[in-house]
Amino acid sequence: NVGLSVYEDYLLFTSRFFDEPCKKSSMENLMAPGLPCFIAHSSGTSGGATKHFQKYHHRNHVSLSTSEAMKKLNPPTSNGGGKNCIMYSLGYRQVVAPLNEDGDVEGQIPICLMTSGVIRVSNNMVVGGDAIYSTIKVPNCSSPLAVSFIQNYKPFLFMYALFALVEPKLETINTLFTTTCRDLCRAIHDQLGDFIHCIETGVIPDLEGIDQVKENLQRFLQPNPDRAEELRKIGKAIEMQGWFKQIRPELRVILATASGPFSTVIPETRHYIGPDVSLETLTIASSEAFLALAYDPRDLGLYKVVGSDDVIEFLPVDEPEESRYLAQTGNVDLGKKYEVVLTTRDGFWRYRLGDVVEVVGFDPRDGQPVVRYVELSDSLFNVHIRIANEVTTETQLPSIVDATSDLLGGVSEFCVCPDYRGSVGRYAFMVELQ
């Protein structure tokens, strides 16, 4: 009898976390028992303002999807002491500090990306300890933690690339998304001279937004003239397939979510890393929840639904949008498309996630559905273009780009909008070429 819900149904509760003054009594036990350990904000919301999702620490519950995702983020390296370059942010937009009845602050709740919050909770990293964390370098990682506190994207990218170039035993690069991996490769190519100078002299450059961590970064960078000369000899050979493998010969795998909107940069990414480096996808995840984990590393679009954390239900896209048509994980139909609906431990009830997936099989080990990501729901997010009397969906737009990519010179990213400059409306594609 529980009906479907959308984000707007929870705004009355979510808004309490942004009241001034921020009172503990008005937010405690609101969406789930206790206070949130962090508030996740959306990073790629379709069609509107940023959304916020309270995340609670469930002490008696071990999150399978979270633990498996964390294992995937930081995979084991070889016995020779290989290193991982894991690109993530520990920054936050603001901190909610609830006040008790005496007016004293009781806790600090960061508002941050989902990945940032999960990493903090998994490693017991409270906001008050950031000054200490920024002095640390995790043994199997190429970069010091100070890099993850850089808020500006360009210096954030530069520093992760710099320490990846210096590390001789780099085996894995985890950029979370393929678009970030593409940006990393391009940054190294475009600023190779700057990287060589930093490595040769052992000096961290003056970049915007790194003042608070520059001293901690400098502690981990030593002059390395030999490595600088190696890079100088390799040079800017980005047109050569596998150029990135030449720069880092020990590299064996790139980890990055590569389905849906992130699939457009796969050809360019494969060109950079070459055939000897594996590209493996990660998860279907959002600010609301982890939905599915990679099922087959060889197939970048294949995921297995995780069934332990939240109640996951499926709404057939060809049925009315009513809860009585929901299917459970055990009775979805092969080959059918569904919109994902979640009931979470963090207070959302039959929440329409908006992601549409197609069931392509079942895991023989536990029967969980194996799915492919299709698109965002047109009815929920209005992600279509309507010109005159026709409607073009999100799925159709990438297929048009795929069909013309070679003709245009290789498209890595694109956006589309209606073009009414002529007497008849048409579709305007703005493309970024490889």
Secondary structure in CASP SS format (residue, H / E / C, confidence):
PFRMAT SS
TARGET T0000
AUTHOR 0000-0000-0000
METHOD secondary structure of the structure
MODEL  1
N C 1.00
V C 1.00
G C 1.00
L C 1.00
S E 1.00
V C 1.00
Y H 1.00
E H 1.00
D H 1.00
Y H 1.00
L H 1.00
L H 1.00
F H 1.00
T H 1.00
S H 1.00
R H 1.00
F H 1.00
F H 1.00
D C 1.00
E C 1.00
P C 1.00
C C 1.00
K E 1.00
K H 1.00
S H 1.00
S H 1.00
M H 1.00
E C 1.00
N C 1.00
L C 1.00
M C 1.00
A C 1.00
P C 1.00
G C 1.00
L C 1.00
P C 1.00
C C 1.00
F E 1.00
I E 1.00
A E 1.00
H E 1.00
S C 1.00
S C 1.00
G C 1.00
T C 1.00
S C 1.00
G C 1.00
G C 1.00
A C 1.00
T C 1.00
K C 1.00
H E 1.00
F E 1.00
Q E 1.00
K E 1.00
Y C 1.00
H C 1.00
H C 1.00
R C 1.00
N C 1.00
H C 1.00
V C 1.00
S C 1.00
L H 1.00
S H 1.00
T H 1.00
S H 1.00
E H 1.00
A H 1.00
M H 1.00
K H 1.00
K H 1.00
L H 1.00
N C 1.00
P C 1.00
P C 1.00
T C 1.00
S C 1.00
N C 1.00
G C 1.00
G C 1.00
G C 1.00
K E 1.00
N E 1.00
C E 1.00
I E 1.00
M C 1.00
Y C 1.00
S C 1.00
L C 1.00
G C 1.00
Y C 1.00
R C 1.00
Q E 1.00
V E 1.00
V E 1.00
A C 1.00
P C 1.00
L E 1.00
N C 1.00
E C 1.00
D C 1.00
G C 1.00
D C 1.00
V E 1.00
E C 1.00
G C 1.00
Q C 1.00
I E 1.00
P E 1.00
I E 1.00
C E 1.00
L C 1.00
M H 1.00
T H 1.00
S H 1.00
G H 1.00
V H 1.00
I H 1.00
R H 1.00
V H 1.00
S H 1.00
N C 1.00
N C 1.00
M C 1.00
V C 1.00
V H 1.00
G H 1.00
G H 1.00
D H 1.00
A H 1.00
I H 1.00
Y H 1.00
S C 1.00
T C 1.00
I C 1.00
K C 1.00
V C 1.00
P C 1.00
N C 1.00
C E 1.00
S C 1.00
S C 1.00
P C 1.00
L H 1.00
A H 1.00
V H 1.00
S H 1.00
F H 1.00
I C 1.00
Q C 1.00
N C 1.00
Y H 1.00
K H 1.00
P H 1.00
F H 1.00
L H 1.00
F H 1.00
M H 1.00
Y H 1.00
A H 1.00
L H 1.00
F H 1.00
A H 1.00
L H 1.00
V H 1.00
E C 1.00
P C 1.00
K C 1.00
L E 1.00
E E 1.00
T E 1.00
I E 1.00
N E 1.00
T E 1.00
L E 1.00
F E 1.00
T H 1.00
T H 1.00
T H 1.00
C H 1.00
R H 1.00
D H 1.00
L H 1.00
C H 1.00
R H 1.00
A H 1.00
I H 1.00
H H 1.00
D H 1.00
Q C 1.00
L H 1.00
G H 1.00
D H 1.00
F H 1.00
I H 1.00
H H 1.00
C H 1.00
I H 1.00
E H 1.00
T H 1.00
G C 1.00
V C 1.00
I C 1.00
P C 1.00
D C 1.00
L C 1.00
E C 1.00
G C 1.00
I C 1.00
D C 1.00
Q C 1.00
V C 1.00
K H 1.00
E H 1.00
N H 1.00
L H 1.00
Q H 1.00
R C 1.00
F C 1.00
L C 1.00
Q C 1.00
P C 1.00
N C 1.00
P H 1.00
D H 1.00
R H 1.00
A H 1.00
E H 1.00
E H 1.00
L H 1.00
R H 1.00
K H 1.00
I H 1.00
G C 1.00
K C 1.00
A C 1.00
I C 1.00
E C 1.00
M C 1.00
Q C 1.00
G C 1.00
W H 1.00
F H 1.00
K H 1.00
Q H 1.00
I H 1.00
R C 1.00
P C 1.00
E C 1.00
L C 1.00
R C 1.00
V E 1.00
I E 1.00
L E 1.00
A E 1.00
T E 1.00
A C 1.00
S C 1.00
G H 1.00
P H 1.00
F H 1.00
S H 1.00
T H 1.00
V H 1.00
I H 1.00
P H 1.00
E H 1.00
T H 1.00
R H 1.00
H H 1.00
Y H 1.00
I H 1.00
G C 1.00
P C 1.00
D C 1.00
V C 1.00
S E 1.00
L E 1.00
E E 1.00
T C 1.00
L C 1.00
T E 1.00
I E 1.00
A E 1.00
S C 1.00
S C 1.00
E C 1.00
A C 1.00
F E 1.00
L E 1.00
A E 1.00
L E 1.00
A E 1.00
Y C 1.00
D C 1.00
P C 1.00
R C 1.00
D C 1.00
L C 1.00
G C 1.00
L E 1.00
Y E 1.00
K E 1.00
V E 1.00
V C 1.00
G C 1.00
S C 1.00
D C 1.00
D C 1.00
V E 1.00
I E 1.00
E E 1.00
F E 1.00
L E 1.00
P E 1.00
V C 1.00
D C 1.00
E C 1.00
P C 1.00
E C 1.00
E C 1.00
S H 1.00
R H 1.00
Y H 1.00
L C 1.00
A E 1.00
Q E 1.00
T H 1.00
G H 1.00
N H 1.00
V C 1.00
D C 1.00
L C 1.00
G C 1.00
K C 1.00
K E 1.00
Y E 1.00
E E 1.00
V E 1.00
V E 1.00
L E 1.00
T E 1.00
T C 1.00
R C 1.00
D C 1.00
G C 1.00
F C 1.00
W C 1.00
R C 1.00
Y E 1.00
R E 1.00
L E 1.00
G E 1.00
D E 1.00
V E 1.00
V E 1.00
E E 1.00
V E 1.00
V E 1.00
G E 1.00
F E 1.00
D C 1.00
P C 1.00
R C 1.00
D C 1.00
G C 1.00
Q C 1.00
P E 1.00
V E 1.00
V E 1.00
R E 1.00
Y E 1.00
V E 1.00
E E 1.00
L E 1.00
S C 1.00
D H 1.00
S H 1.00
L H 1.00
F H 1.00
N C 1.00
V C 1.00
H E 1.00
I E 1.00
R E 1.00
I E 1.00
A C 1.00
N C 1.00
E E 1.00
V E 1.00
T E 1.00
T E 1.00
E C 1.00
T C 1.00
Q H 1.00
L H 1.00
P H 1.00
S H 1.00
I H 1.00
V H 1.00
D H 1.00
A H 1.00
T H 1.00
S H 1.00
D H 1.00
L H 1.00
L H 1.00
G C 1.00
G C 1.00
V E 1.00
S E 1.00
E E 1.00
F E 1.00
C E 1.00
V E 1.00
C E 1.00
P E 1.00
D E 1.00
Y C 1.00
R C 1.00
G C 1.00
S C 1.00
V C 1.00
G C 1.00
R E 1.00
Y E 1.00
A E 1.00
F E 1.00
M E 1.00
V E 1.00
E E 1.00
L E 1.00
Q C 1.00
END
